[in-house]
Amino acid sequence: ETSANGLRHVGYGVPIEMFPPFVSGAVMAIQALTDDDMVVEAVRFSLALASKIMVRTLFEGSTLVMKAINANIRSQLRKAMDIIPRGKRANELLKITAGSQSISPFFWAVDSGALSCA
């Protein structure tokens, strides 16, 4: 589930720099709601673990093709495809795998409205 959510964040173009401030902010919000240090530490641990998994997924899934689709720039997509060997180009457009989860950059482009790249 966490890897699948990470791949969706790849499609949304979320930068990895946003995860640590999000975890810190969520922990601060929990601290304001409770005085129980065990609860705060449990939330901190859980969010930090989920954040690390999602950052790893973002690193694995943030290919040049996905970056071009997120930007919706056709020339950038062509340059990304030129780098990929001919026998693997179709696969790069149809399936990106991070961990045990997959996403289709082509489907993402159509679904998100990046029609210049679709």
N, CA, C and O of each residue as an XYZ file, in Angstrom:
472
protein
N       0.808     -1.194      0.000
C       0.000      0.000      0.000
C       0.858      1.269      0.000
O       0.562      2.223     -0.719
N       1.916      1.274      0.805
C       2.743      2.475      0.902
C       3.509      2.712     -0.398
O       3.659      3.855     -0.830
N       3.993      1.639     -1.022
C       4.684      1.786     -2.308
C       3.732      2.279     -3.385
O       4.108      3.102     -4.221
N       2.498      1.781     -3.370
C       1.501      2.241     -4.345
C       1.211      3.723     -4.143
O       1.073      4.471     -5.111
N       1.121      4.137     -2.907
C       0.911      5.551     -2.617
C       2.115      6.372     -3.062
O       1.954      7.487     -3.557
N       3.322      5.831     -2.890
C       4.531      6.510     -3.354
C       4.539      6.698     -4.858
O       4.949      7.747     -5.355
N       4.086      5.684     -5.588
C       4.020      5.807     -7.049
C       2.996      6.860     -7.467
O       3.208      7.568     -8.451
N       1.909      6.971     -6.745
C       0.956      8.043     -7.047
C       1.621      9.405     -6.818
O       1.379     10.346     -7.574
N       2.450      9.513     -5.789
C       3.158     10.757     -5.535
C       4.179     11.055     -6.635
O       4.454     12.220     -6.922
N       4.741     10.014     -7.250
C       5.608     10.212     -8.414
C       4.796     10.887     -9.508
O       5.248     11.853    -10.122
N       3.608     10.379     -9.746
C       2.741     10.962    -10.771
C       2.324     12.386    -10.454
O       2.148     13.198    -11.363
N       2.164     12.697     -9.181
C       1.789     14.056     -8.789
C       2.971     15.013     -8.837
O       2.792     16.229     -8.774
N       4.183     14.465     -8.948
C       5.372     15.311     -9.008
C       5.768     15.881     -7.652
O       6.333     16.972     -7.583
N       5.481     15.164     -6.586
C       5.821     15.633     -5.237
C       7.333     15.512     -5.029
O       7.888     14.429     -5.216
N       8.006     16.593     -4.650
C       9.446     16.503     -4.395
C       9.724     15.804     -3.060
O       8.955     15.930     -2.107
N      10.822     15.075     -3.013
C      11.143     14.325     -1.800
C      11.471     15.248     -0.629
O      11.414     14.825      0.526
N      11.808     16.479     -0.911
C      12.124     17.425      0.158
C      10.912     17.756      1.014
O      11.061     18.323      2.096
N       9.719     17.414      0.552
C       8.499     17.729      1.295
C       8.193     16.727      2.397
O       7.395     17.029      3.284
N       8.793     15.559      2.370
C       8.443     14.520      3.338
C       8.913     14.823      4.766
O       8.106     14.713      5.689
N      10.180     15.200      4.993
C      10.584     15.496      6.383
C       9.758     16.612      7.038
O       9.362     16.450      8.192
N       9.478     17.742      6.357
C       8.642     18.759      7.003
C       7.218     18.258      7.288
O       6.609     18.643      8.286
N       6.700     17.404      6.411
C       5.367     16.854      6.649
C       5.359     16.002      7.912
O       4.457     16.125      8.740
N       6.365     15.135      8.062
C       6.450     14.283      9.249
C       6.598     15.154     10.497
O       5.928     14.911     11.501
N       7.450     16.144     10.443
C       7.642     17.031     11.600
C       6.357     17.767     11.961
O       6.008     17.877     13.136
N       5.665     18.263     10.960
C       4.410     18.974     11.207
C       3.334     18.078     11.785
O       2.596     18.484     12.683
N       3.243     16.853     11.269
C       2.245     15.917     11.793
C       2.557     15.539     13.238
O       1.651     15.431     14.063
N       3.825     15.339     13.541
C       4.219     15.001     14.923
C       3.934     16.180     15.842
O       3.462     15.985     16.962
N       4.209     17.394     15.394
C       3.909     18.575     16.219
C       2.413     18.698     16.479
O       2.001     19.090     17.570
N       1.598     18.362     15.477
C       0.152     18.402     15.667
C      -0.292     17.373     16.703
O      -1.158     17.662     17.529
N       0.284     16.189     16.669
C      -0.052     15.156     17.656
C       0.406     15.592     19.050
O      -0.300     15.365     20.033
N       1.584     16.216     19.140
C       2.075     16.698     20.436
C       1.128     17.722     21.042
O       0.972     17.786     22.262
N       0.500     18.518     20.195
C      -0.445     19.519     20.689
C      -1.737     18.869     21.196
O      -2.460     19.466     21.994
N      -2.028     17.652     20.736
C      -3.266     16.983     21.116
C      -3.132     16.062     22.321
O      -4.130     15.751     22.971
N      -1.911     15.621     22.628
C      -1.731     14.664     23.711
C      -0.441     14.932     24.476
O       0.524     15.476     23.938
N      -0.451     14.539     25.731
C       0.760     14.640     26.548
C       1.458     13.293     26.680
O       2.498     13.195     27.332
N       0.897     12.259     26.070
C       1.452     10.908     26.165
C       2.634     10.778     25.198
O       2.457     10.753     23.980
N       3.842     10.696     25.769
C       5.054     10.607     24.950
C       5.104      9.329     24.122
O       5.697      9.307     23.043
N       4.482      8.263     24.626
C       4.473      6.989     23.898
C       3.678      7.134     22.592
O       4.078      6.602     21.556
N       2.575      7.840     22.646
C       1.756      8.060     21.444
C       2.529      8.913     20.437
O       2.554      8.616     19.243
N       3.152      9.967     20.934
C       3.914     10.855     20.042
C       5.045     10.088     19.375
O       5.266     10.234     18.172
N       5.766      9.271     20.140
C       6.871      8.503     19.573
C       6.374      7.453     18.582
O       7.029      7.192     17.573
N       5.222      6.853     18.864
C       4.647      5.862     17.941
C       4.274      6.519     16.614
O       4.521      5.957     15.547
N       3.681      7.701     16.683
C       3.314      8.424     15.459
C       4.577      8.833     14.711
O       4.646      8.708     13.488
N       5.570      9.318     15.438
C       6.829      9.726     14.801
C       7.482      8.542     14.077
O       7.918      8.669     12.932
N       7.546      7.397     14.753
C       8.153      6.203     14.162
C       7.382      5.755     12.923
O       7.974      5.471     11.882
N       6.047      5.694     13.047
C       5.216      5.220     11.928
C       5.334      6.127     10.716
O       5.510      5.653      9.593
N       5.238      7.426     10.941
C       5.324      8.364      9.823
C       6.729      8.393      9.215
O       6.877      8.519      8.000
N       7.748      8.277     10.049
C       9.118      8.253      9.525
C       9.339      7.021      8.663
O       9.969      7.105      7.609
N       8.823      5.874      9.103
C       8.955      4.648      8.315
C       8.214      4.760      6.987
O       8.762      4.427      5.936
N       6.963      5.230      7.034
C       6.193      5.403      5.794
C       6.875      6.407      4.875
O       6.896      6.222      3.658
N       7.430      7.461      5.447
C       8.135      8.473      4.665
C       9.358      7.884      3.966
O       9.602      8.173      2.794
N      10.122      7.065      4.673
C      11.305      6.444      4.068
C      10.919      5.524      2.916
O      11.592      5.501      1.885
N       9.847      4.771      3.086
C       9.387      3.877      2.015
C       8.952      4.694      0.805
O       9.281      4.354     -0.332
N       8.217      5.767      1.050
C       7.740      6.582     -0.063
C       8.883      7.305     -0.770
O       8.861      7.442     -1.994
N       9.876      7.768     -0.020
C      11.032      8.423     -0.648
C      11.791      7.427     -1.518
O      12.217      7.765     -2.622
N      11.962      6.194     -1.024
C      12.624      5.156     -1.826
C      11.825      4.895     -3.101
O      12.398      4.759     -4.182
N      10.508      4.828     -2.969
C       9.654      4.608     -4.135
C       9.756      5.775     -5.109
O       9.780      5.566     -6.322
N       9.816      6.991     -4.597
C       9.972      8.157     -5.466
C      11.289      8.110     -6.224
O      11.338      8.447     -7.407
N      12.371      7.690     -5.544
C      13.661      7.563     -6.230
C      13.583      6.525     -7.343
O      14.081      6.758     -8.445
N      12.964      5.387     -7.066
C      12.882      4.313     -8.063
C      11.922      4.648     -9.196
O      12.161      4.270    -10.343
N      10.847      5.350     -8.888
C       9.820      5.606     -9.896
C       9.962      6.907    -10.652
O       9.289      7.109    -11.663
N      10.826      7.794    -10.186
C      11.002      9.087    -10.846
C      11.960      8.949    -12.019
O      13.125      9.337    -11.936
N      11.462      8.400    -13.094
C      12.272      8.256    -14.300
C      12.160      9.536    -15.134
O      11.317     10.392    -14.869
N      13.012      9.648    -16.129
C      12.941     10.809    -17.021
C      11.599     10.877    -17.739
O      11.080     11.961    -18.009
N      11.043      9.706    -18.043
C       9.745      9.657    -18.719
C       8.661     10.249    -17.811
O       7.862     11.073    -18.255
N       8.634      9.833    -16.551
C       7.623     10.357    -15.630
C       7.809     11.850    -15.388
O       6.829     12.582    -15.260
N       9.046     12.303    -15.326
C       9.295     13.734    -15.130
C       8.795     14.533    -16.326
O       8.233     15.616    -16.160
N       8.997     14.006    -17.531
C       8.526     14.687    -18.734
C       6.998     14.716    -18.778
O       6.400     15.714    -19.180
N       6.379     13.619    -18.365
C       4.909     13.566    -18.355
C       4.354     14.535    -17.323
O       3.360     15.213    -17.583
N       4.986     14.611    -16.150
C       4.528     15.551    -15.131
C       4.627     16.991    -15.613
O       3.769     17.819    -15.307
N       5.683     17.285    -16.372
C       5.855     18.630    -16.920
C       4.972     18.857    -18.145
O       4.724     20.001    -18.526
N       4.493     17.769    -18.767
C       3.661     17.815    -19.972
C       4.371     18.540    -21.118
O       3.789     19.381    -21.803
N       5.647     18.189    -21.302
C       6.459     18.796    -22.362
C       6.872     17.692    -23.329
O       7.656     16.809    -22.981
N       6.343     17.752    -24.530
C       6.572     16.711    -25.528
C       8.050     16.562    -25.889
O       8.542     15.442    -26.023
N       8.761     17.684    -26.047
C      10.187     17.594    -26.420
C      11.007     16.940    -25.306
O      11.962     16.213    -25.578
N      10.639     17.197    -24.076
C      11.334     16.572    -22.949
C      11.086     15.062    -22.947
O      11.988     14.284    -22.637
N       9.866     14.650    -23.293
C       9.554     13.221    -23.386
C      10.346     12.569    -24.508
O      10.855     11.460    -24.346
N      10.455     13.249    -25.649
C      11.243     12.695    -26.759
C      12.707     12.507    -26.374
O      13.314     11.489    -26.708
N      13.275     13.488    -25.671
C      14.662     13.374    -25.218
C      14.814     12.216    -24.244
O      15.804     11.486    -24.295
N      13.840     12.046    -23.359
C      13.885     10.934    -22.400
C      13.815      9.602    -23.133
O      14.500      8.651    -22.756
N      12.999      9.522    -24.172
C      12.853      8.277    -24.923
C      14.085      7.996    -25.781
O      14.406      6.835    -26.034
N      14.773      9.034    -26.227
C      15.983      8.838    -27.030
C      17.094      8.148    -26.240
O      17.919      7.437    -26.814
N      17.113      8.354    -24.950
C      18.145      7.758    -24.101
C      17.912      6.263    -23.899
O      18.855      5.492    -23.720
N      16.644      5.872    -23.932
C      16.271      4.480    -23.651
C      16.535      3.611    -24.885
O      16.206      4.022    -25.998
N      17.119      2.421    -24.713
C      17.328      1.522    -25.852
C      16.009      1.200    -26.556
O      14.967      1.097    -25.909
N      16.055      1.044    -27.871
C      14.836      0.842    -28.664
C      13.976     -0.310    -28.178
O      12.749     -0.207    -28.169
N      14.594     -1.390    -27.780
C      13.834     -2.557    -27.349
C      13.109     -2.366    -26.028
O      12.257     -3.177    -25.666
N      13.441     -1.296    -25.299
C      12.831     -1.075    -23.982
C      11.933      0.155    -23.935
O      11.355      0.452    -22.889
N      11.806      0.871    -25.038
C      11.038      2.127    -25.032
C       9.565      1.914    -24.730
O       8.984      2.653    -23.936
N       8.963      0.927    -25.344
C       7.535      0.677    -25.104
C       7.295      0.316    -23.648
O       6.319      0.759    -23.043
N       8.184     -0.484    -23.091
C       8.040     -0.888    -21.701
C       8.156      0.313    -20.758
O       7.444      0.382    -19.756
N       9.046      1.255    -21.070
C       9.203      2.450    -20.238
C       7.950      3.316    -20.250
O       7.644      3.984    -19.262
N       7.225      3.306    -21.365
C       5.990      4.081    -21.446
C       4.806      3.367    -20.807
O       3.838      4.009    -20.397
N       4.878      2.059    -20.722
C       3.730      1.297    -20.244
C       3.840      0.794    -18.816
O       2.824      0.467    -18.205
N       5.056      0.724    -18.264
C       5.161      0.165    -16.920
C       6.438      0.619    -16.222
O       7.544      0.430    -16.728
N       6.261      1.219    -15.053
C       7.371      1.545    -14.169
C       7.117      0.785    -12.881
O       6.016      0.839    -12.333
N       8.122      0.079    -12.395
C       7.980     -0.716    -11.186
C       8.869     -0.150    -10.091
O      10.044      0.143    -10.309
N       8.287     -0.005     -8.921
C       9.031      0.402     -7.726
C       8.614     -0.548     -6.618
O       7.471     -0.530     -6.163
N       9.542     -1.367     -6.196
C       9.193     -2.396     -5.216
C       8.304     -3.425     -5.873
O       8.653     -3.988     -6.910
N       7.161     -3.670     -5.276
C       6.224     -4.645     -5.837
C       5.069     -3.970     -6.569
O       4.153     -4.655     -7.024
N       5.089     -2.660     -6.692
C       4.004     -1.911     -7.311
C       4.430     -1.383     -8.681
O       5.613     -1.154     -8.934
N       3.450     -1.197     -9.550
C       3.719     -0.687    -10.900
C       2.754      0.437    -11.230
O       1.659      0.530    -10.674
N       3.189      1.286    -12.147
C       2.348      2.353    -12.664
C       2.638      2.484    -14.151
O       3.761      2.244    -14.595
N       1.637      2.860    -14.907
C       1.815      3.072    -16.337
C       1.951      4.571    -16.611
O       0.990      5.317    -16.422
N       3.127      5.026    -17.053
C       3.272      6.441    -17.376
C       2.295      6.904    -18.460
O       1.786      8.023    -18.403
N       2.038      6.046    -19.440
C       1.099      6.405    -20.505
C      -0.304      6.612    -19.935
O      -0.959      7.609    -20.238
N      -0.763      5.673    -19.112
C      -2.080      5.803    -18.495
C      -2.129      7.033    -17.608
O      -3.128      7.752    -17.588
N      -1.044      7.276    -16.868
C      -1.003      8.442    -15.989
C      -1.123      9.729    -16.805
O      -1.816     10.662    -16.397
N      -0.449      9.781    -17.956
C      -0.512     10.977    -18.809
C      -1.937     11.226    -19.282
O      -2.421     12.357    -19.248
N      -2.598     10.174    -19.718
C      -3.982     10.322    -20.197
C      -4.895     10.704    -19.041
O      -5.721     11.608    -19.169
N      -4.748     10.020    -17.915
C      -5.617     10.228    -16.770
C      -5.433     11.607    -16.152
O      -6.405     12.204    -15.688
N      -4.202     12.127    -16.136
C      -3.943     13.414    -15.505
C      -4.121     14.594    -16.463
O      -4.037     15.750    -16.050
N      -4.364     14.303    -17.729
C      -4.594     15.376    -18.696
C      -3.325     15.892    -19.360
O      -3.351     16.941    -20.004
N      -2.220     15.176    -19.215
C      -0.967     15.587    -19.868
C      -1.003     15.091    -21.311
O      -0.209     14.241    -21.714
N      -1.928     15.636    -22.065
C      -2.198     15.111    -23.405
C      -1.113     15.435    -24.427
O      -1.058     14.802    -25.482
N      -0.258     16.399    -24.140
C       0.868     16.657    -25.047
C       1.830     15.475    -25.050
O       2.475     15.186    -26.058
N       1.914     14.809    -23.927
C       2.823     13.661    -23.812
C       2.112     12.354    -24.105
O       2.769     11.355    -24.397
N       0.804     12.331    -24.036
C       0.068     11.083    -24.278
C       0.042     10.833    -25.764
O      -0.525      9.836    -26.212
